[in-house]
Amino acid sequence: MNDEKKLSIDLSVRTKSFALRVIRLYSALPKSTLAQTLGKQVLRSGTSVGANYREAHRSLSKNEFIAKIGDCLKELDETRYCLDLLVETGILTFSKQKNSAVNVMNS
């Protein structure tokens, strides 16, 4: 198996693992309106990374592939922003962040 194929499989697995971690994080959030609102945004953007990555591999041109990979990066950035808000508002405490948010972002 060539290196490009290995990287593709690795990123497919990692983006799916990332989505599953985001789902678990969302499930563990408090039920307050603020936590659920920010959490739903994390859920939407965090789970779309893998979907966009898969879609990139079905692209018909190099330009389409590049655009879809760009979408993945935008969704990751949005996820990071919302996770930062969850931490900075105190919804995710340091201990929860260590077990949840940091692990989500480092997957």
C-alpha positions in Angstrom: 0.0 0.0 0.0 1.5 3.4 -1.0 1.9 6.2 1.5 -0.9 8.3 0.0 -3.4 5.5 0.4 -2.2 4.9 4.0 -2.6 8.6 4.8 -6.1 8.5 3.3 -7.2 5.5 5.4 -5.6 7.0 8.5 -7.4 10.3 8.1 -10.7 8.5 7.4 -10.3 6.6 10.6 -9.2 9.7 12.6 -12.0 11.9 11.3 -14.5 9.3 12.3 -12.9 8.9 15.7 -13.0 12.7 16.1 -16.8 12.7 15.3 -17.4 10.0 17.8 -15.5 11.9 20.5 -17.5 15.0 19.7 -20.7 13.1 20.0 -19.6 11.8 23.5 -18.6 15.3 24.5 -22.0 16.7 23.5 -23.8 13.9 25.4 -21.9 14.8 28.5 -22.7 18.5 28.4 -25.0 20.1 31.0 -28.6 20.6 29.8 -28.5 24.4 30.1 -29.6 26.4 27.1 -26.1 27.9 26.6 -24.3 24.6 26.9 -26.8 22.9 24.5 -26.6 25.8 22.0 -22.8 25.8 21.9 -22.7 22.0 22.1 -25.0 21.6 19.1 -22.7 23.8 17.1 -19.7 21.7 18.1 -21.8 18.6 17.2 -22.6 20.0 13.7 -19.2 21.2 12.8 -17.3 18.4 14.5 -19.2 15.6 12.8 -19.1 17.3 9.4 -15.3 17.1 9.2 -15.4 13.4 8.4 -18.3 13.7 6.0 -16.5 16.4 4.1 -13.3 14.4 4.1 -15.2 11.4 2.6 -16.8 13.7 0.0 -13.4 15.1 -0.9 -12.4 11.6 -2.0 -15.4 11.4 -4.3 -14.5 14.6 -6.0 -14.3 14.7 -9.7 -11.4 17.2 -10.0 -8.3 18.3 -8.1 -10.0 21.7 -7.6 -13.1 20.1 -6.1 -10.9 18.0 -3.8 -9.0 21.0 -2.6 -12.2 22.9 -1.9 -13.6 20.0 0.1 -10.4 19.7 2.1 -10.7 23.4 2.8 -14.2 22.8 4.1 -12.8 20.3 6.5 -10.3 22.8 7.8 -13.1 25.5 8.2 -15.2 23.0 10.2 -12.3 22.1 12.4 -11.7 25.8 13.1 -15.3 26.4 13.9 -15.3 23.4 16.2 -12.2 24.7 18.0 -13.8 28.1 18.4 -17.0 26.7 20.0 -14.9 24.4 22.3 -12.9 27.5 23.3 -16.2 29.2 24.1 -17.4 26.2 26.2 -14.2 26.4 28.2 -14.1 30.2 28.6 -17.7 30.4 29.8 -16.9 27.7 32.4 -19.3 25.1 30.9 -16.3 22.8 30.5 -14.1 23.0 33.5 -10.4 22.3 33.4 -10.8 18.7 34.5 -13.6 18.1 32.0 -11.6 19.8 29.4 -8.6 17.6 30.1 -10.8 14.5 29.7 -13.1 15.8 26.9 -12.3 18.9 24.9 -8.5 18.4 24.7 -8.9 14.8 23.8 -11.4 15.7 21.1 -9.1 18.2 19.6 -6.0 16.0 19.8 -7.6 13.0 18.2 
